[in-house]
Amino acid sequence: MKHWNPNDPILESPLAPHESRATIRMHRAGWPGPQIAKELKLKGTKLMSSLQAALDEEGIARRQRRPIHDAAVPKGTV
């Protein structure tokens, strides 16, 4: 059985949905910055860089009209 490779070039379709970074998903879920940094073992500057990069990547995906998958579960559905 061949293992699936998430970095396979075939998955680089311009129509593929964009998946948000974990840092922005955690922030949107209500996690405070220090708790995100502690959980992901990031220094403050790395966390801020990741959050900014996540926003930049989502902006690019939005301009490309690609769907954005943020792995969020709507409240009340779980």
ABEGO torsion letter per residue (X at the ends): XBBBBAABAAAABAABBBBBBAAAAAAAAGBBAAAAAAAAGBBAAAAAAAAAAAAAAAAAAAAAGBBBBAGBBBBGAX
